[in-house]
Amino acid sequence: MFRENNSNIEYIHIDKKGVPYYVFNREYFMHIFNIFDCRIGAEIGVMDGVHAEHLLGNLPQLEKLYLIDPWKHYPEEIYDDSAQSPSHYQALAEEDGNANQEIQDSRFEKVNRLFADNKKVIIIRKESIEAVCDIGEELDFVYIDANHRYEFVMADLVAWYEKVRRGGLICGHDTNIKNVKRAVMDFCRLMDISGHGWGWFEYSSWFFEKK
């Protein structure tokens, strides 16, 4: 099924249960989260909280959202943020996912201010694989958009897959990045997961259901 949205063309594949697996942008995730009745979730890689704010503003049924990010600068050799530095323009420091520590601290403060009065939000300033141990309940979904290096994406998938309930969603961003796409595909093969889909578009997203 094709659907035209302004100048963008979205392609959404509907499986036999009516569940869409091909996602071309984050907006459609709101529909997917509603289909799966997602009430408790975690975002891995928060940056300045824009996407988290969007989730909270568009999912009234959401009861709890864990925001997990170390807000920490890393040496370039261990952090891949190519999604924030596309070849056709020079990313500004404020847009860099691996910005200097001063900007990282500023982002953390901004997120705290943004959600200070929101009782649904729990902010955890830790590495994602460490933060898993801080959550004592099953999640309906996890959204992964952190370090895009292959080994980090794979580590996040392994760690957070166990935290999501059966029938819940494991999802994330940036399948336009080779390492992200390869890690998710390898994980699905290792876990014998079928039915996962891809959006072949700039900054495209992905998800699959935990069986």
C-alpha positions in Angstrom: 0.0 0.0 0.0 1.3 3.4 -0.9 0.3 6.6 0.7 1.3 10.1 -0.3 2.2 12.5 2.4 3.2 15.9 1.0 6.3 15.3 -0.9 7.1 12.0 0.8 5.9 8.6 -0.2 5.3 6.1 2.5 5.2 2.4 1.9 3.3 0.4 4.6 3.1 -3.4 4.3 0.1 -5.0 6.0 0.5 -8.5 7.2 -2.3 -11.0 7.5 -3.2 -9.7 11.0 -3.4 -6.2 9.8 -0.2 -5.1 11.5 2.0 -2.7 9.5 5.7 -3.6 9.5 7.1 -1.1 7.0 7.6 2.3 8.6 8.9 5.3 6.8 8.7 7.8 9.6 8.4 8.2 13.3 4.9 9.6 13.0 3.4 6.3 12.1 4.7 4.8 15.3 1.9 6.5 17.1 -0.5 4.3 15.2 1.5 1.2 15.8 1.9 1.8 19.6 -1.9 2.3 19.7 -2.5 -1.0 17.9 -0.3 -2.8 20.4 -1.8 -1.0 23.4 1.6 0.3 24.6 1.4 1.8 28.0 4.8 1.3 29.5 7.9 1.9 27.4 11.5 3.1 27.3 13.4 5.3 25.0 17.1 4.5 24.7 18.9 7.6 23.5 17.0 10.7 24.5 19.2 13.6 23.4 17.1 16.7 24.1 13.8 15.0 24.7 12.0 16.0 21.5 10.9 12.5 20.5 10.0 11.7 24.1 7.8 14.8 24.2 6.2 13.7 21.0 5.4 10.2 22.4 3.9 11.6 25.5 1.8 14.2 23.6 0.4 11.6 21.1 -0.1 8.5 23.3 -2.7 9.4 26.0 -2.8 5.8 27.2 0.9 5.9 28.0 1.3 5.4 31.8 5.1 5.4 32.1 8.0 6.3 30.0 11.6 5.6 31.0 14.1 8.0 29.4 17.6 6.4 29.3 20.7 8.2 28.2 24.1 8.7 29.8 24.3 12.2 28.3 28.0 11.7 28.0 30.7 12.6 25.4 32.6 9.6 23.9 35.8 9.3 21.9 34.9 9.4 18.2 36.4 5.9 17.7 33.7 4.3 19.9 30.7 6.5 19.0 28.9 6.4 15.7 26.4 9.3 15.2 26.4 9.3 11.4 22.6 9.9 11.4 23.3 13.3 12.8 26.0 14.2 10.3 24.6 13.5 6.8 27.1 14.1 4.0 25.0 16.8 2.4 25.5 19.3 5.3 27.8 20.0 8.2 25.9 19.2 11.5 25.9 21.9 14.1 27.4 21.1 17.5 24.0 21.3 19.1 22.7 18.7 16.7 25.6 16.3 17.2 24.5 13.2 19.2 28.1 13.0 20.6 28.5 16.6 21.4 31.0 17.8 24.0 30.3 17.3 27.7 29.0 20.8 28.3 26.3 20.4 25.7 25.5 16.9 27.0 25.0 18.3 30.5 22.9 21.1 29.1 20.7 18.5 27.3 20.3 16.6 30.5 19.2 19.7 32.4 16.8 20.6 29.6 15.2 17.1 29.7 14.8 17.4 33.5 13.1 20.8 33.1 10.9 19.6 30.3 9.5 16.7 32.3 9.8 18.0 35.8 6.0 18.0 36.4 5.3 14.8 34.4 4.7 11.9 36.7 4.8 9.5 33.8 8.5 10.1 33.1 11.4 8.4 34.8 14.8 9.7 33.8 17.8 7.4 34.1 21.2 8.9 33.4 23.1 5.7 32.7 24.5 3.5 29.9 21.6 1.7 28.4 22.8 -1.8 29.3 23.3 -0.7 32.9 19.9 0.9 33.1 18.2 -2.4 32.3 18.8 -3.5 35.9 17.0 -0.4 37.2 13.7 -1.4 35.7 11.8 -3.9 37.6 8.8 -4.4 35.3 8.0 -5.6 31.8 7.8 -3.1 29.0 5.3 -2.8 26.2 7.9 -1.3 24.0 11.5 -0.1 23.8 12.7 2.4 21.2 16.4 2.3 20.5 18.1 5.3 19.0 21.5 5.5 20.8 25.1 4.7 19.6 24.8 3.5 16.0 27.9 1.3 16.0 27.1 -2.3 15.2 28.3 -3.7 18.6 26.3 -1.1 20.6 23.1 -1.6 18.6 23.4 -5.4 19.1 24.1 -5.0 22.8 21.0 -2.8 23.2 18.9 -5.4 21.3 20.2 -8.3 23.5 19.7 -6.4 26.8 16.3 -4.8 26.1 14.7 -7.7 24.2 14.5 -9.6 27.6 12.8 -6.6 29.2 9.9 -6.4 26.7 6.8 -8.5 27.3 5.7 -11.1 24.8 3.6 -9.4 22.2 5.4 -6.1 22.9 7.5 -4.1 20.4 11.2 -3.7 19.9 11.8 -0.8 17.7 14.2 2.0 16.8 15.5 4.5 14.3 18.0 5.0 11.4 17.9 1.9 9.2 19.5 4.1 6.6 22.7 3.5 8.6 24.4 0.3 7.5 25.5 -0.8 11.0 22.0 -0.3 12.5 20.3 -2.2 9.7 22.9 -5.0 9.9 22.6 -5.4 13.7 18.8 -5.6 13.7 18.8 -8.1 10.8 21.5 -10.2 12.4 19.6 -10.2 15.7 16.4 -11.2 14.1 18.1 -14.1 12.3 19.8 -15.2 15.6 16.5 -15.1 17.4 14.5 -16.7 14.5 12.3 -13.6 14.3 10.3 -13.2 11.2 7.9 -10.4 10.2 10.2 -7.5 11.0 10.1 -4.7 8.4 12.1 -1.8 7.1 11.4 1.7 5.9 13.7 2.5 3.0 13.7 6.3 3.5 16.0 8.9 5.0 16.2 8.3 8.8 13.8 5.4 8.5 12.6 3.3 11.4 12.1 -0.3 12.2 10.2 -2.6 14.6 9.3 -6.2 15.3 7.0 -7.9 17.7 8.4 -10.1 20.5 6.8 -13.5 20.1 
